[in-house]
Amino acid sequence: MSYSTADSLRPVTLDDVRGAQKMLTGVARATAMEGSRHLSQLVGSPVHLKCENLQRTGSFKLRGAYVRIAGLLPEERAAGVVAASAGNHAQGVALASSLLGVHSTVFMPDGAPLPKISATREYGAEVRLHGQVVDETLAAAQEYAAETGAVFIHPFDHPDIIAGQGTVGLEILDQCPEVGTIVVGIGGGGLAAGIAVAVKAVRPDVRIVGVQAAGAAAYPPSLAAGRPVTVANPATMADGIRVGRPGDVPFALVEELVDEVRTVSEDQLSAALLLCLERAKMVVEPAGASPVAALLAEPGTFAGPVVAVLSGGNVDPVLLQRVLRHGMVAQGRYLAVRLRLTDRPGALATLLGVLSGVDANVLDVSHVRTDPRLGLAEAEVELHLETKGPAHCTEVGRSLREAGYTVID
């Protein structure tokens, strides 16, 4: 499989995906597929998790990057490659280039998480920090390519990339031959397009459902318009699928082969990530948890057996902490409350006794005495509580009011 960079609009076929699979032998792992009893009970049929979060570099991106770079002509390899990414694509390009003996330069935003920057360097890439947002980083990488002759490796808009990602689909068919529905997150569309090409060619009856974050959902309006359209200022915690415009190559395949594209909220993404961690024991980034979010949102609408693709696990620890707390809030397991009490010795201890009586776990306490809004003998307390669900939150609030406290939030 050797194609020039000019050959970017050719169709992607099952033979391309099978060729990519041979190329990736010994390079990419055939990742595990794990059953989920909890999701199976919820959906009403078997649910399996395709664990691309356990792939080398922590996501599926290595597959497409390796196939793309391996397919370069000798003179293109000699010129080196360049990419722009805040995380997964950066690491995939870095490792693929190192394995193939090709020099890689990766542009990353100034605010990219330090673990991702360090990992990209350790995989062998020269990292350059530029811009505050990915669009600025992308422009810098393309300018570098024009100046140096390095080949720009697009994260999703090239047939070789799509063929590489499609190998996930072949593995799904091998590991779960009876699959009825495959649920996969969509950003630019490379992974969903590749899986659809591979699966529909062998099993056209399998339903492919794409999932986008509601704040960065470019595919629904694009599919309605019949062409890729741009969504201004895409915003979501799921940076792996935060893409403002579908790629031209994957869009055509998604339009033809993907049965449906759904959207999920930030609360649903948080709850899905928390479920993956607690019930499946899987560290998954928000984009990787998007298929699980779709299952949680409408569990009765998926024909089984269902395979949910956990596309990546590269989540920054700081973001993970915030998302887990957000997920606990979404499930009613975390409560922030402000209230006023009389500023006298023992008042805080009495308050904590009330909370102990309803089995609310206090995570943090902030005590304010000097706010001009407070009376001379008043204090304001903000409490962060771990609770057991919405009903418990209601019980906590009722107990505080019954004890005579003025609850502000």
Stockholm file with secondary structure:
# STOCKHOLM 1.0

chainA/1-409         MSYSTADSLRPVTLDDVRGAQKMLTGVARATAMEGSRHLSQLVGSPVHLKCENLQRTGSFKLRGAYVRIAGLLPEERAAGVVAASAGNHAQGVALASSLLGVHSTVFMPDGAPLPKISATREYGAEVRLHGQVVDETLAAAQEYAAETGAVFIHPFDHPDIIAGQGTVGLEILDQCPEVGTIVVGIGGGGLAAGIAVAVKAVRPDVRIVGVQAAGAAAYPPSLAAGRPVTVANPATMADGIRVGRPGDVPFALVEELVDEVRTVSEDQLSAALLLCLERAKMVVEPAGASPVAALLAEPGTFAGPVVAVLSGGNVDPVLLQRVLRHGMVAQGRYLAVRLRLTDRPGALATLLGVLSGVDANVLDVSHVRTDPRLGLAEAEVELHLETKGPAHCTEVGRSLREAGYTVID
#=GR chainA/1-409 SS CCCCTTCCSSCCCHHHHHHHHHHTTTTSCCCCEEECHHHHHHHTSCEEEEEGGGSGGGBTHHHHHHHHHHTSCHHHHHHCEEEECSSHHHHHHHHHHHHHTCCEEEEECTTSCHHHHHHHHHTTCEEEECCSSHHHHHHHHHHHHHHHCCEECCSSSSHHHHHHHHHHHHHHHHHCTTCCEEEEECSSSHHHHHHHHHHHHHCTTSEEEEEEEGGGCCHHHHHHHTSCCCCSSCCCSCGGGCCSSCCHHHHHHHHHHCCEEEEECHHHHHHHHHHHHHTSCCCCCHHHHHHHHHHHHSGGGCCSSEEEEECBCCCCHHHHHHHHHHHHHHTTCEEEEEEEEECSTTHHHHHHHHHHHTTCEEEEEEEECCCTTSCTTEEEEEEEEECSSHHHHHHHHHHHHHTTCEECC
#=GC SS_cons         CCCCTTCCSSCCCHHHHHHHHHHTTTTSCCCCEEECHHHHHHHTSCEEEEEGGGSGGGBTHHHHHHHHHHTSCHHHHHHCEEEECSSHHHHHHHHHHHHHTCCEEEEECTTSCHHHHHHHHHTTCEEEECCSSHHHHHHHHHHHHHHHCCEECCSSSSHHHHHHHHHHHHHHHHHCTTCCEEEEECSSSHHHHHHHHHHHHHCTTSEEEEEEEGGGCCHHHHHHHTSCCCCSSCCCSCGGGCCSSCCHHHHHHHHHHCCEEEEECHHHHHHHHHHHHHTSCCCCCHHHHHHHHHHHHSGGGCCSSEEEEECBCCCCHHHHHHHHHHHHHHTTCEEEEEEEEECSTTHHHHHHHHHHHTTCEEEEEEEECCCTTSCTTEEEEEEEEECSSHHHHHHHHHHHHHTTCEECC
//
